[in-house]
Amino acid sequence: MAGVMAALACCAAVVFRWVQPALVPFSVLPVVALVTGGLLRPRAAAASMGGYALIGLAGVPVFASPPFGGAVYIFKPTFGFILGYVAAAWTVAQVRRRLGLTPLRAAVATLAGVAALYAVGLPYLYLVLRVYAGQTLDLARLLEIGFWPFIALDALKALVAAALVVQVAPRLGAGE
């Protein structure tokens, strides 16, 4: 199942390649990462999203923006969010295992996953822009380019993911 979710992440990553006006592109990958956490145990969920990251780093063009893959992608400001998918999947799995599976508890788990995603993605965005790209960047600017334009939609994605988990997990035997 972890491999299936990694493959789904690869497919989901390329869906919106042609619509990328922002520094941090729109993606359905957060939904995949959050659903992965909702359906798998913590280590398997993290391994699944880690597998997706490694596939891209190996050069398979599964990332959302140019160069679409390869080790050079670690210098992209958005790579921290790819790493954040690992943390998000693990967090959702941990919270969901502790709280159980109801619509409200699944929503809490997926929203916690979004928090984990940003907890990894924003510092990485800051480091790459500040240290590697040499840009002057304060917290307000960081939030302006990496948080405010995306958080409402990511919260909505979390609720969609929670609804999917509530429906799919019992069918897969992952509802306990």
Number of C-alpha atoms within 10 A of each C-alpha: 13 20 15 11 24 23 18 17 26 24 14 20 23 18 15 14 17 9 12 13 8 10 13 20 16 20 19 17 23 28 26 24 33 36 30 33 37 34 28 26 20 24 15 20 33 27 20 29 32 20 20 27 24 16 19 20 19 12 16 15 18 25 27 24 21 12 14 18 21 19 12 11 18 16 16 18 23 24 19 23 25 23 20 28 34 29 29 35 38 29 27 34 29 21 20 28 21 11 14 14 22 16 16 15 17 29 23 19 32 36 24 21 32 27 19 21 26 21 16 20 24 22 16 22 24 24 17 20 18 15 12 12 13 10 12 10 13 11 9 10 12 16 15 12 15 23 17 12 14 15 15 11 12 22 20 13 22 27 22 17 26 28 18 18 27 23 15 16 17 13 10 11 9 16 19 9
